[in-house]
Amino acid sequence: MSVWQAVVAVCLGCYALKLAGLSAPRRVLDHPGVQRFSALVPVALLAALIAVQTFAHGQALELDWPRTAGLGAAVLALLLRAPFLLVLAAAAAVTALLRLAGL
């Protein structure tokens, strides 16, 4: 399978999934379990993405101190209720400065 065939297959799958969600009956969508699931899944996926991007290198886990410190700076900025762009800038700056320092 070529890369473009895979891209087309994934696009069709995403469209089918979106169509299935749009055609779901209202009684299914109003179920408390479905609402709880739809509220928690994006948070879990984002947390998993952050963990993989911070602590994974290829197929292995690796503790990269600059990335971990950048994540800590982002968490601190979030706790201080900083705007999202400032959170990103703080994480990037801390990571870049620690990499520049050779850590």
JOGI-V782379 format. One record per residue. N is the residue number from 1. SS is DSSP state (a for helix, b for strand, c for the rest). Layout:
[[N	SS] [N	SS]]
This chain:
[[1	c] [2	c] [3	a] [4	a] [5	a] [6	a] [7	a] [8	a] [9	a] [10	a] [11	a] [12	a] [13	a] [14	a] [15	a] [16	a] [17	a] [18	a] [19	a] [20	a] [21	a] [22	a] [23	c] [24	c] [25	c] [26	a] [27	a] [28	a] [29	a] [30	c] [31	c] [32	a] [33	a] [34	a] [35	a] [36	a] [37	a] [38	a] [39	a] [40	a] [41	a] [42	a] [43	a] [44	a] [45	a] [46	a] [47	a] [48	a] [49	a] [50	a] [51	a] [52	a] [53	a] [54	a] [55	a] [56	b] [57	b] [58	c] [59	c] [60	b] [61	b] [62	c] [63	c] [64	c] [65	a] [66	a] [67	a] [68	a] [69	a] [70	a] [71	a] [72	a] [73	a] [74	a] [75	a] [76	a] [77	a] [78	a] [79	a] [80	c] [81	c] [82	c] [83	c] [84	a] [85	a] [86	a] [87	a] [88	a] [89	a] [90	a] [91	a] [92	a] [93	a] [94	a] [95	a] [96	a] [97	a] [98	a] [99	a] [100	a] [101	c] [102	c] [103	c]]
